[in-house]
């Protein structure tokens, strides 16, 4: 330690001046254009100042910033990196979600920011080989940038470990990150993230920390209070407004702020962090939601909220989960245990109903036979079961398709079993394969380069002797969650015929969702679950054909 400090002072490093981090950053840090920052300095993001002061101070050892997307979390990391190199030298590790994310941020954000800091210029390595994609080896300290994996978190000893989007960390990686400091007296672990899921490592860390919430002052009743989603009011398409719920005299204050930059910024400018609850010694958590971020229009948040709730009525909880995590910076709590429910049958018979906009055939592949379901869908996301049963041979699937005049791209086979046979049949007949997976969602990039996530993946083509077979992965649990809501009658119209049979009805209740060692999971309680799986596959097929719009493809809006 003494040798490192001596080297630092020899290179011109000195203890920080008696000024705030806000003033220091305004004086020395030049944010790169590539960071897409909407702020010239920290004075426009008052919610970042106190967390930065805690990180660069000496009181806390683990600091959490739990914040919405697009509110300046990347700016916080860039300012922190500059301050660390210039004022508090010591081995530092910045961890992103993936190796690709870390390289992108290094090139477009961190490197330009460090190069533009006037205090760092004299310390820059003279050997160009000491600046690589994953590290800058300054004369007085190393700075590493890496993806969140065991290799990155087991090989380095650091004074400062920073984890970006810590809610995505795999189990036990947070503990590995904490170990990197080797219990140094001046070490820091920093977690910067949106909201996660209840029971996971990041949210557990938040619960263990002393909580501070960014809060504004009402000019009418002088009450300091945090932003609350329930206080945003609107009627129809009218512009929303925020209403104070503080008390004034005998009743509520009711002071109103309109949805414009002046009112929103006035609220944010009065903001300070308020202590909410105690936590472990040295552990602090700072939080705020998107209502506090003055440059995010409330009308935009209202529209996202309405869209999420409309999707919820169809059984799709993903947009609501995204809104709570990304906008309100709250933890998502999984559905409570879902028990078996009685299935209401409709007033029609198997094979007698007319077909609607698109009819889909889903097939579950078993060792010696196949199970199938034929369901017809309309553009409102409503559906009706037409047929169900068993096959013995692949050619019978094609015959059933022809019987109901189903488009070849509306035939979906489970591709997780008898894999090579299934792929050959997919290629021969032009059907599509589905493979249920444990992921909640899958990353997708559109033609414009925008990245988002949805309930099914980009399809993959496989070469077979019959030609190319196309297979798509999908979230098995996500599809079953939606099916459960439809079965309960809480989503769009979802009908089965009155003569569907007891075997089908029993199969629809062959799995329940309950708490397990892995969290909330679907658990099979009956041997025959084929129709349950087939109906879940129907939802994925309808989604792919845009007849059941699962709004899980919201683009991430993380700004610098």
C-alpha positions as CSV (number, residue, x, y, z in Angstrom):
1,X,0.0,0.0,0.0
2,X,2.7,2.5,1.0
3,X,4.7,1.7,-2.2
4,X,1.7,2.2,-4.3
5,X,0.8,5.5,-2.8
6,X,4.4,6.7,-3.1
7,X,4.3,5.8,-6.8
8,X,1.0,7.6,-7.2
9,X,2.2,10.8,-5.6
10,X,5.4,10.6,-7.8
11,X,3.1,10.6,-10.8
12,X,1.2,13.6,-9.7
13,X,-1.7,12.0,-7.9
14,X,-2.8,13.8,-4.8
15,X,-5.6,13.4,-2.2
16,X,-8.9,14.8,-3.4
17,X,-9.6,18.4,-2.9
18,X,-12.1,19.6,-0.3
19,X,-14.9,19.9,-2.9
20,X,-17.9,17.8,-3.7
21,X,-17.9,15.0,-6.3
22,X,-20.4,17.0,-8.2
23,X,-18.0,20.0,-8.5
24,X,-15.0,17.7,-9.2
25,X,-16.8,16.0,-12.0
26,X,-18.0,19.3,-13.6
27,X,-14.4,20.6,-13.5
28,X,-12.5,17.5,-14.8
29,X,-14.8,15.0,-16.5
30,X,-15.9,15.3,-20.1
31,X,-18.6,12.7,-21.0
32,X,-18.2,11.2,-24.5
33,X,-20.9,11.8,-27.1
34,X,-21.1,8.1,-27.7
35,X,-22.5,7.6,-24.2
36,X,-25.7,9.3,-25.5
37,X,-25.6,11.4,-22.3
38,X,-28.3,14.1,-22.1
39,X,-26.5,15.9,-19.3
40,X,-23.5,18.1,-19.4
41,X,-22.6,17.3,-15.8
42,X,-24.0,15.9,-12.6
43,X,-25.9,19.0,-11.8
44,X,-28.6,17.8,-14.2
45,X,-28.8,14.4,-12.5
46,X,-29.0,15.2,-8.8
47,X,-30.1,11.6,-8.0
48,X,-26.5,10.5,-8.8
49,X,-24.6,12.9,-6.5
50,X,-25.2,11.2,-3.2
51,X,-24.5,7.7,-4.4
52,X,-21.2,8.9,-5.9
53,X,-20.3,10.7,-2.7
54,X,-20.9,7.4,-0.8
55,X,-18.8,5.4,-3.3
56,X,-15.9,7.8,-3.2
57,X,-16.2,8.4,0.6
58,X,-14.8,6.3,3.4
59,X,-17.9,5.2,5.4
60,X,-19.6,2.4,3.2
61,X,-18.0,-0.8,1.9
62,X,-20.9,-1.9,-0.3
63,X,-23.0,0.6,-2.2
64,X,-26.0,-0.2,-4.3
65,X,-27.7,2.1,-6.8
66,X,-31.1,0.6,-7.7
67,X,-32.4,2.8,-10.5
68,X,-34.5,2.9,-13.7
69,X,-33.1,2.5,-17.2
70,X,-32.1,5.7,-19.0
71,X,-31.4,7.7,-15.8
72,X,-27.6,8.0,-16.0
73,X,-26.2,4.8,-14.5
74,X,-23.5,4.6,-17.2
75,X,-22.6,8.2,-16.5
76,X,-22.1,7.3,-12.8
77,X,-19.7,4.5,-13.8
78,X,-17.7,6.8,-16.2
79,X,-17.3,9.5,-13.5
80,X,-16.4,6.9,-10.9
81,X,-13.7,5.5,-13.2
82,X,-12.2,8.9,-13.8
83,X,-12.2,9.7,-10.0
84,X,-10.7,6.4,-9.1
85,X,-7.8,6.7,-11.5
86,X,-7.1,10.4,-10.7
87,X,-7.8,10.6,-7.0
88,X,-8.1,7.2,-5.3
89,X,-5.7,4.8,-7.2
90,X,-6.0,1.1,-6.6
91,X,-6.8,-2.0,-8.6
92,X,-10.3,-1.6,-10.0
93,X,-12.6,-4.0,-11.9
94,X,-15.7,-2.9,-13.8
95,X,-18.0,-5.8,-14.7
96,X,-20.7,-5.7,-17.4
97,X,-23.4,-8.3,-18.2
98,X,-21.3,-10.0,-21.0
99,X,-17.9,-9.8,-22.6
100,X,-19.5,-8.1,-25.6
101,X,-21.2,-5.4,-23.4
102,X,-17.9,-4.7,-21.6
103,X,-16.0,-4.3,-24.9
104,X,-18.7,-2.0,-26.3
105,X,-18.7,0.2,-23.2
106,X,-14.9,0.2,-23.0
107,X,-14.6,1.5,-26.6
108,X,-17.5,3.9,-26.8
109,X,-17.8,5.2,-23.2
110,X,-15.0,4.5,-20.8
111,X,-11.9,5.0,-23.0
112,X,-13.0,8.4,-24.4
113,X,-14.0,9.5,-21.0
114,X,-10.7,8.6,-19.4
115,X,-8.7,10.1,-22.3
116,X,-10.7,13.4,-21.9
117,X,-10.0,13.8,-18.2
118,X,-7.2,16.4,-17.7
119,X,-5.9,14.9,-14.5
120,X,-5.4,11.5,-16.1
121,X,-3.5,12.6,-19.2
122,X,-0.1,12.7,-17.4
123,X,-0.7,9.2,-16.0
124,X,-1.5,7.6,-19.3
125,X,0.6,4.5,-20.1
126,X,3.4,5.4,-22.5
127,X,3.5,1.8,-23.8
128,X,0.5,1.3,-26.1
129,X,0.5,-2.4,-25.3
130,X,-0.7,-1.6,-21.8
131,X,-4.1,-0.4,-23.2
132,X,-6.1,-3.4,-24.4
133,X,-9.7,-4.3,-24.9
134,X,-10.1,-5.5,-21.3
135,X,-7.6,-3.4,-19.3
136,X,-5.6,-0.2,-18.9
137,X,-2.4,-0.8,-17.0
138,X,-1.7,2.7,-15.6
139,X,1.8,3.2,-14.0
140,X,0.1,3.5,-10.6
141,X,-2.8,1.1,-10.9
142,X,-4.6,-1.4,-13.2
143,X,-8.1,-0.9,-14.4
144,X,-9.9,-3.9,-15.8
145,X,-13.2,-4.2,-17.7
146,X,-14.8,-7.7,-18.1
147,X,-17.9,-9.7,-18.5
148,X,-19.8,-11.3,-15.5
149,X,-18.2,-14.8,-15.4
150,X,-16.3,-16.9,-12.9
151,X,-13.0,-16.3,-14.8
152,X,-13.3,-12.5,-14.4
153,X,-14.3,-12.7,-10.8
154,X,-11.8,-15.3,-9.5
155,X,-8.5,-14.1,-11.0
156,X,-8.1,-10.5,-9.8
157,X,-7.6,-8.8,-6.4
158,X,-9.1,-5.4,-6.3
159,X,-9.7,-2.3,-4.1
160,X,-12.8,-1.5,-6.2
161,X,-15.3,-3.9,-7.8
162,X,-18.2,-2.4,-9.8
163,X,-21.0,-4.6,-11.1
164,X,-23.2,-3.1,-13.8
165,X,-26.8,-4.5,-14.1
166,X,-26.2,-6.7,-11.1
167,X,-29.7,-8.1,-11.2
168,X,-28.6,-10.3,-14.1
169,X,-25.7,-12.0,-12.2
170,X,-25.9,-15.7,-12.1
171,X,-26.2,-17.3,-8.7
172,X,-23.1,-17.0,-6.5
173,X,-21.3,-14.5,-8.7
174,X,-22.1,-11.7,-6.4
175,X,-20.3,-13.5,-3.6
176,X,-17.4,-14.1,-5.9
177,X,-17.2,-10.4,-6.6
178,X,-17.2,-9.6,-2.9
179,X,-14.3,-11.9,-2.4
180,X,-12.2,-10.0,-4.9
181,X,-11.5,-7.3,-2.3
182,X,-9.8,-9.7,0.0
183,X,-11.3,-7.8,3.0
184,X,-9.1,-4.7,2.4
185,X,-10.0,-2.0,4.9
186,X,-10.6,0.6,2.1
187,X,-12.2,-1.7,-0.5
188,X,-15.6,-1.0,-2.1
189,X,-18.1,-3.2,-3.9
190,X,-20.6,-1.2,-6.0
191,X,-23.8,-2.7,-7.5
192,X,-25.6,-0.6,-10.1
193,X,-28.8,-2.0,-11.5
194,X,-32.5,-1.8,-12.3
195,X,-34.9,-3.9,-10.2
196,X,-34.4,-7.7,-10.1
197,X,-36.5,-10.6,-8.9
198,X,-37.4,-11.3,-5.3
199,X,-35.2,-13.9,-3.7
200,X,-32.3,-13.5,-6.0
201,X,-28.8,-12.4,-4.9
202,X,-29.1,-8.8,-6.0
203,X,-32.5,-8.2,-4.3
204,X,-31.2,-9.9,-1.2
205,X,-28.3,-7.5,-1.1
206,X,-30.7,-4.6,-1.4
207,X,-32.7,-5.9,1.6
208,X,-29.5,-6.3,3.7
209,X,-28.5,-2.6,3.1
210,X,-29.6,0.6,4.7
211,X,-32.2,2.1,2.3
212,X,-32.2,5.7,1.1
213,X,-34.9,7.0,-1.3
214,X,-34.6,10.1,-3.4
215,X,-37.4,12.5,-2.3
216,X,-38.7,15.9,-3.3
217,X,-40.2,18.8,-1.3
218,X,-43.7,20.0,-2.0
219,X,-43.6,23.9,-2.1
220,X,-47.2,24.0,-0.6
221,X,-47.0,21.7,2.4
222,X,-43.2,21.4,2.7
223,X,-43.5,17.6,3.0
224,X,-40.5,15.7,1.7
225,X,-41.7,12.5,0.0
226,X,-40.5,10.0,-2.6
227,X,-42.1,9.8,-6.0
228,X,-45.0,7.2,-5.9
229,X,-46.5,5.8,-9.1
230,X,-50.0,6.0,-7.5
231,X,-49.7,9.8,-7.3
232,X,-49.5,10.1,-11.1
233,X,-53.0,10.9,-12.3
234,X,-54.6,11.1,-15.7
235,X,-58.0,10.8,-17.4
236,X,-58.1,9.0,-20.8
237,X,-55.6,10.5,-23.2
238,X,-55.2,13.8,-21.3
239,X,-51.7,14.7,-20.2
240,X,-50.9,13.2,-16.8
241,X,-50.1,15.3,-13.7
242,X,-48.5,14.4,-10.3
243,X,-50.4,15.2,-7.2
244,X,-48.9,15.7,-3.7
245,X,-50.4,13.4,-1.0
246,X,-48.9,15.4,1.9
247,X,-51.1,17.0,4.5
248,X,-51.9,20.7,4.8
249,X,-54.0,21.7,7.7
250,X,-57.1,19.6,8.0
251,X,-56.8,17.7,4.6
252,X,-54.5,16.6,1.9
253,X,-52.3,19.1,0.2
254,X,-53.1,18.2,-3.4
255,X,-50.4,20.4,-5.0
256,X,-50.1,19.6,-8.7
257,X,-47.2,19.4,-11.1
258,X,-47.9,19.2,-14.8
259,X,-46.1,17.0,-17.3
260,X,-43.6,19.4,-18.7
261,X,-39.8,19.8,-18.3
262,X,-40.1,22.8,-16.0
263,X,-42.3,21.2,-13.4
264,X,-40.5,17.8,-13.6
265,X,-37.1,19.5,-13.2
266,X,-38.3,21.7,-10.3
267,X,-39.3,18.5,-8.4
268,X,-36.0,16.8,-9.2
269,X,-34.0,19.9,-8.2
270,X,-35.5,19.8,-4.7
271,X,-34.6,16.1,-4.3
272,X,-32.5,14.7,-1.5
273,X,-32.0,11.1,-0.3
274,X,-34.1,10.3,2.8
275,X,-33.2,7.4,5.2
276,X,-35.9,4.7,5.1
277,X,-34.7,1.6,6.9
278,X,-31.6,0.2,8.6
279,X,-29.3,-2.4,7.2
280,X,-25.9,-4.1,7.7
281,X,-23.1,-1.9,8.8
282,X,-21.3,-0.4,5.8
283,X,-24.0,-1.5,3.3
284,X,-26.2,1.2,1.8
285,X,-28.8,1.2,-1.1
286,X,-29.8,4.4,-3.0
287,X,-33.0,4.1,-5.0
288,X,-35.4,6.2,-7.1
289,X,-37.8,5.6,-10.0
290,X,-38.4,7.0,-13.4
291,X,-40.9,9.7,-12.2
292,X,-37.9,11.4,-10.6
293,X,-35.9,11.6,-13.8
294,X,-37.0,14.9,-15.2
295,X,-36.2,14.3,-18.8
296,X,-38.5,11.2,-19.1
297,X,-42.1,12.4,-20.0
298,X,-44.7,11.1,-17.6
299,X,-47.0,10.6,-20.6
300,X,-44.5,8.0,-22.0
301,X,-44.5,6.2,-18.7
302,X,-48.3,6.2,-18.6
303,X,-48.5,4.7,-22.1
304,X,-46.1,2.0,-21.1
305,X,-48.2,1.3,-18.0
306,X,-51.4,1.0,-20.0
307,X,-49.7,-1.3,-22.5
308,X,-48.4,-3.5,-19.8
309,X,-51.8,-3.8,-18.1
310,X,-53.5,-4.5,-21.4
311,X,-51.0,-7.3,-22.0
312,X,-51.7,-8.6,-18.5
313,X,-55.3,-9.1,-19.3
314,X,-54.2,-11.4,-22.2
315,X,-52.1,-13.4,-19.8
316,X,-48.8,-11.8,-20.7
317,X,-47.0,-10.6,-17.6
318,X,-43.7,-9.8,-19.3
319,X,-44.4,-6.1,-20.1
320,X,-45.6,-5.5,-16.5
321,X,-42.5,-7.2,-15.1
322,X,-40.3,-5.0,-17.4
323,X,-42.1,-1.8,-16.3
324,X,-41.7,-2.5,-12.6
325,X,-38.1,-3.5,-12.9
326,X,-36.9,-1.0,-15.6
327,X,-39.1,2.0,-14.8
328,X,-40.0,1.8,-11.1
329,X,-36.8,0.0,-10.1
330,X,-38.8,-2.5,-8.1
331,X,-38.3,-6.2,-7.5
332,X,-40.5,-8.5,-9.4
333,X,-42.3,-11.1,-7.3
334,X,-43.3,-14.3,-9.2
335,X,-46.9,-15.4,-9.3
336,X,-48.2,-17.2,-6.2
337,X,-48.7,-20.9,-6.4
338,X,-51.1,-21.8,-9.2
339,X,-53.3,-24.7,-8.4
340,X,-55.4,-26.8,-10.7
341,X,-58.6,-25.0,-11.9
342,X,-61.8,-26.4,-13.4
343,X,-62.0,-26.1,-17.2
344,X,-65.2,-24.5,-18.5
345,X,-66.4,-26.2,-21.7
346,X,-68.1,-24.3,-24.5
347,X,-71.4,-25.0,-26.2
348,X,-70.1,-26.8,-29.3
349,X,-68.7,-30.3,-30.2
350,X,-65.3,-31.5,-31.4
351,X,-64.9,-30.9,-35.1
352,X,-68.0,-28.8,-35.5
353,X,-66.8,-25.2,-35.0
354,X,-65.9,-23.0,-38.0
355,X,-62.3,-22.0,-38.5
356,X,-61.2,-18.4,-37.8
357,X,-58.3,-16.3,-39.0
358,X,-55.6,-19.0,-38.5
359,X,-55.7,-22.6,-37.4
360,X,-52.6,-24.1,-35.7
361,X,-51.6,-27.7,-35.3
362,X,-49.2,-28.5,-32.5
363,X,-47.7,-32.0,-32.0
364,X,-46.0,-33.5,-29.0
365,X,-43.4,-36.2,-30.0
366,X,-43.2,-39.3,-27.9
367,X,-41.2,-42.5,-28.2
368,X,-43.8,-44.5,-30.0
369,X,-46.6,-42.0,-30.9
370,X,-47.6,-38.4,-31.2
371,X,-50.2,-36.3,-29.4
372,X,-51.8,-33.4,-31.2
373,X,-54.1,-30.4,-30.8
374,X,-55.8,-28.3,-33.4
375,X,-56.9,-24.9,-32.3
376,X,-58.2,-21.9,-34.3
377,X,-57.4,-18.3,-33.6
378,X,-58.7,-14.9,-34.5
379,X,-56.9,-11.5,-34.6
380,X,-58.3,-10.5,-31.2
381,X,-56.3,-13.3,-29.6
382,X,-59.4,-15.5,-29.0
383,X,-59.2,-19.2,-29.7
384,X,-61.3,-22.4,-29.8
385,X,-60.2,-26.0,-29.7
386,X,-61.2,-28.0,-32.8
387,X,-59.5,-31.4,-32.5
388,X,-57.2,-33.4,-30.3
389,X,-55.9,-37.0,-30.3
390,X,-52.9,-39.2,-31.2
391,X,-50.9,-40.2,-34.3
392,X,-48.6,-43.1,-34.9
393,X,-46.6,-41.9,-38.0
394,X,-45.3,-38.6,-39.4
395,X,-47.5,-38.9,-42.5
396,X,-50.6,-38.8,-40.4
397,X,-49.6,-35.3,-39.2
398,X,-49.5,-34.2,-42.8
399,X,-52.9,-35.8,-43.4
400,X,-54.4,-33.9,-40.4
401,X,-52.9,-30.7,-41.7
402,X,-54.6,-31.2,-45.1
403,X,-57.9,-32.2,-43.4
404,X,-58.1,-28.8,-41.7
405,X,-56.4,-26.9,-44.5
406,X,-53.7,-25.6,-42.2
407,X,-50.7,-23.7,-43.6
408,X,-47.5,-25.6,-43.3
409,X,-45.9,-22.8,-41.3
410,X,-48.7,-23.2,-38.7
411,X,-47.7,-26.8,-37.9
412,X,-45.4,-26.9,-34.9
413,X,-43.6,-30.1,-33.6
414,X,-41.9,-30.5,-30.3
415,X,-38.3,-31.0,-31.3
416,X,-36.7,-32.0,-28.0
417,X,-37.2,-35.8,-28.5
418,X,-36.4,-38.1,-31.5
419,X,-34.4,-35.1,-32.6
420,X,-33.0,-36.3,-35.9
421,X,-36.3,-37.9,-37.0
422,X,-38.2,-34.7,-36.2
423,X,-35.7,-32.4,-38.0
424,X,-35.9,-34.6,-41.1
425,X,-39.7,-34.4,-41.0
426,X,-39.6,-30.6,-40.5
427,X,-37.5,-30.2,-43.6
428,X,-39.5,-32.7,-45.7
429,X,-43.0,-31.2,-44.9
430,X,-42.1,-27.5,-44.2
431,X,-43.3,-27.6,-40.6
432,X,-41.6,-25.7,-37.8
433,X,-39.9,-27.1,-34.6
434,X,-40.4,-25.7,-31.1
435,X,-38.1,-26.5,-28.2
436,X,-39.2,-25.5,-24.7
437,X,-36.4,-24.1,-22.6
438,X,-35.9,-22.8,-19.0
439,X,-35.1,-19.2,-19.9
440,X,-37.7,-16.4,-19.3
441,X,-36.9,-14.7,-22.6
442,X,-34.4,-14.6,-25.4
443,X,-32.3,-11.8,-26.9
444,X,-33.2,-10.6,-30.4
445,X,-31.7,-7.9,-32.7
446,X,-33.9,-6.4,-35.4
447,X,-32.8,-5.2,-38.8
448,X,-32.0,-1.7,-37.4
449,X,-29.7,-3.2,-34.8
450,X,-32.1,-2.6,-31.9
451,X,-31.8,-5.2,-29.2
452,X,-34.7,-6.5,-27.2
453,X,-36.0,-9.7,-25.6
454,X,-39.1,-11.8,-26.3
455,X,-40.7,-15.2,-25.3
456,X,-39.2,-17.1,-28.2
457,X,-35.8,-17.0,-29.9
458,X,-34.5,-16.3,-33.3
459,X,-35.1,-19.6,-35.3
460,X,-32.1,-21.8,-36.2
461,X,-31.8,-23.8,-39.4
462,X,-30.3,-27.3,-39.4
463,X,-29.2,-29.3,-42.4
464,X,-30.8,-32.7,-42.9
465,X,-31.0,-35.2,-45.7
466,X,-34.4,-33.7,-46.5
467,X,-33.2,-30.1,-46.6
468,X,-33.2,-27.4,-44.0
469,X,-35.2,-27.8,-40.8
470,X,-36.1,-24.7,-38.8
471,X,-36.3,-24.8,-34.9
472,X,-37.2,-22.1,-32.4
473,X,-36.6,-22.1,-28.7
474,X,-39.3,-20.7,-26.4
475,X,-39.9,-20.0,-22.7
476,X,-41.8,-23.1,-21.4
477,X,-42.6,-21.4,-18.1
478,X,-43.7,-18.2,-19.7
479,X,-46.1,-20.0,-22.1
480,X,-47.5,-22.0,-19.2
481,X,-48.1,-18.9,-17.1
482,X,-50.2,-17.4,-19.9
483,X,-52.0,-20.7,-20.4
484,X,-53.0,-20.8,-16.7
485,X,-54.5,-17.3,-16.9
486,X,-56.5,-18.3,-20.0
487,X,-57.7,-21.5,-18.3
488,X,-58.9,-19.4,-15.4
489,X,-61.0,-17.2,-17.7
490,X,-59.0,-14.1,-16.9
491,X,-57.6,-13.5,-20.4
492,X,-59.0,-13.5,-23.9
493,X,-61.7,-16.0,-24.9
494,X,-60.2,-19.6,-24.8
495,X,-62.7,-22.3,-25.4
496,X,-62.8,-26.1,-25.4
497,X,-65.7,-28.3,-26.7
498,X,-68.2,-29.9,-24.4
499,X,-67.2,-33.4,-25.5
500,X,-63.4,-32.9,-25.3
501,X,-63.1,-35.8,-22.9
502,X,-61.8,-36.3,-19.3
503,X,-58.3,-37.3,-20.5
504,X,-57.8,-33.8,-22.0
505,X,-59.3,-32.0,-19.0
506,X,-57.0,-34.0,-16.6
507,X,-54.0,-33.2,-18.8
508,X,-54.7,-29.5,-18.6
509,X,-54.3,-29.8,-14.8
510,X,-51.3,-32.1,-14.9
511,X,-48.9,-29.4,-13.7
512,X,-49.1,-26.7,-11.0
513,X,-46.7,-23.8,-10.2
514,X,-45.2,-23.9,-6.8
515,X,-42.2,-22.9,-4.7
516,X,-39.2,-25.2,-5.2
517,X,-35.5,-25.1,-4.5
518,X,-35.0,-23.3,-7.8
519,X,-37.8,-20.8,-7.0
520,X,-41.3,-20.7,-8.5
521,X,-41.5,-23.6,-11.0
522,X,-44.0,-25.6,-12.9
523,X,-44.2,-29.1,-11.4
524,X,-45.8,-32.1,-13.0
525,X,-48.3,-33.9,-10.7
526,X,-49.9,-36.3,-13.2
527,X,-48.4,-38.7,-15.7
528,X,-50.2,-37.4,-18.8
529,X,-49.3,-33.7,-19.5
530,X,-49.2,-33.8,-23.3
531,X,-52.3,-31.6,-23.9
532,X,-51.0,-29.1,-21.4
533,X,-47.7,-28.8,-23.3
534,X,-49.5,-28.7,-26.6
535,X,-51.8,-25.8,-25.5
536,X,-48.7,-23.9,-24.3
537,X,-47.1,-24.5,-27.8
538,X,-50.3,-23.1,-29.3
539,X,-49.8,-19.8,-27.6
540,X,-46.2,-19.6,-28.9
541,X,-47.4,-20.5,-32.4
542,X,-50.1,-17.8,-32.3
543,X,-47.6,-15.3,-31.0
544,X,-45.2,-16.0,-33.9
545,X,-48.1,-15.5,-36.4
546,X,-49.0,-12.2,-34.6
547,X,-52.4,-13.4,-33.6
548,X,-51.6,-13.4,-29.9
549,X,-49.5,-10.3,-29.3
550,X,-47.2,-11.1,-26.4
551,X,-45.6,-7.7,-25.8
552,X,-42.3,-9.1,-24.6
553,X,-40.2,-7.3,-27.2
554,X,-39.9,-4.0,-25.5
555,X,-36.5,-2.5,-26.4
556,X,-34.2,-1.7,-23.6
557,X,-33.8,2.0,-23.1
558,X,-30.6,2.1,-21.1
559,X,-29.0,5.5,-21.7
560,X,-25.6,6.7,-20.6
